[in-house]
Amino acid sequence: MSYFRTAVDLTTGYIPGEQPKPGTPILKLNTNENPYPPSPKAIEVLRNLDSEWLRRYPDPYAKDFCLAVSEALEIPTDWIIVSNGSDELLNVIIRACAEGSDRPVVYPMPTYVLYRTLAALQPADAVEISYPQDFKLPIDELVAAKGAVTFIASPNSPSGHIVPLDDLRELAQRLSGILVIDEAYVDFADYSALPLVREFDNVIILRTLSKGYSLAGLRMGFGIANPQLLTGLFKVKDSYNIDAIATLVGAAAISDRAYKNECAEKIKKSREILTANLKNLDFTALKSHGNFLLATPPEGNAEHLYLQLKARGILVRYFKQFGLENKLRITVGTEEQNQTLLAALLAIEKQ
Ligand SMILES: *Cc1c(COP(=O)(O)O)cnc(C)c1O
């Protein structure tokens, strides 16, 4: 006898990357946080916050934030749904659209593991389609799986590849369910699939302030889709899912695009340098469009290396998962942090 539904009993739950307390002397390159601080304008809003904002319930639609997004991305405010991190929106979408074997969740693998966890909890069948070696989108197989929800992360984690717009367009056209394009890493990429939301009524684009805007602790994400597609999602989300502080701080951050772009440019530059330096150490690393690299160490000794780095106070991500056993996902840090990582790898190699 259990207190829980069978689906809950059968699910392990999502296992997040390790999160040591701020101030712990650890180089944290495991969860793709941005190494630069948030926009000074966002911090200023936080410092000057009137406590009246805390006494009252927040705006259920986070309108101040929607206005800032609307200006930044040139989309109408009623095309935006705001969420407590984009993780919450993934959950809301699955609750609204997926169920059992008739309304499955479909996604190519490897990708963000949370899609699987959320589907299992719903429960909804999860149809996992393997990416080929070259990460070309397997459009025919994705369409044939008939998802009520199809998730595509682009840029994808952990591979770092970006899906060409024409492939996403073809997929959107051929799917009968909704297509969720998870753009958590778009700030480090060369293009976005945003134009597709105007072309297709079944496409929703997910964004977050966690990566590009250095605000993972604030929990602020949002979706962009035509208002008709958002109606069902608004019914499912908690009324007050966005707290008042996040609404105001997030609005200031997203309005400061210049600062975000400056940090993203630095990271993109460091990403290329780190890729080259890892190759010099005989790693193979895929070309990345995110703020991380998926790297294969020379002897494929990824788990061992993960543990040795950890012993030296450097956290990277190791996924004990089919196809990823010999790989590490490494977040791109500041130039100095990347040098520390490389020095540690060199020292371990010489041991
Ligand atoms: C980090 C990440 C998210 C979650 O972002 P939050 O807004 O912090 O919840 C969603 N999707 C992918 C692919 C991610 O890597």
The ligand as a Tripos MOL2 file, in Angstrom:
@<TRIPOS>MOLECULE
LIG
   15    15     1     0     0
SMALL
NO_CHARGES

@<TRIPOS>ATOM
      1 C1         18.1000   25.1220  -17.9110 C.3       1 LIG1
      2 C2         17.0750   24.5740  -18.8220 C.ar      1 LIG1
      3 C3         15.7230   24.8090  -18.6150 C.ar      1 LIG1
      4 C4         15.1880   25.3260  -17.3010 C.3       1 LIG1
      5 O1         15.2520   26.6240  -17.1100 O.3       1 LIG1
      6 P1         14.5820   27.2950  -15.8550 P.3       1 LIG1
      7 O2         13.9700   28.5020  -16.4640 O.co2     1 LIG1
      8 O3         15.6890   27.5840  -14.9160 O.co2     1 LIG1
      9 O4         13.5530   26.3930  -15.2620 O.co2     1 LIG1
     10 C5         14.8070   24.3850  -19.5600 C.ar      1 LIG1
     11 N1         15.2070   23.7070  -20.6430 N.ar      1 LIG1
     12 C6         16.4940   23.4250  -20.8660 C.ar      1 LIG1
     13 C7         16.8800   22.6630  -22.0760 C.3       1 LIG1
     14 C8         17.4660   23.8350  -19.9460 C.ar      1 LIG1
     15 O5         18.7340   23.5000  -20.1280 O.3       1 LIG1
@<TRIPOS>BOND
     1     1     2 1
     2     2     3 ar
     3     2    14 ar
     4     3     4 1
     5     3    10 ar
     6     4     5 1
     7     5     6 1
     8     6     7 2
     9     6     8 1
    10     6     9 1
    11    10    11 ar
    12    11    12 ar
    13    12    13 1
    14    12    14 ar
    15    14    15 1
@<TRIPOS>SUBSTRUCTURE
     1 LIG1         1 GROUP 0 **** ****
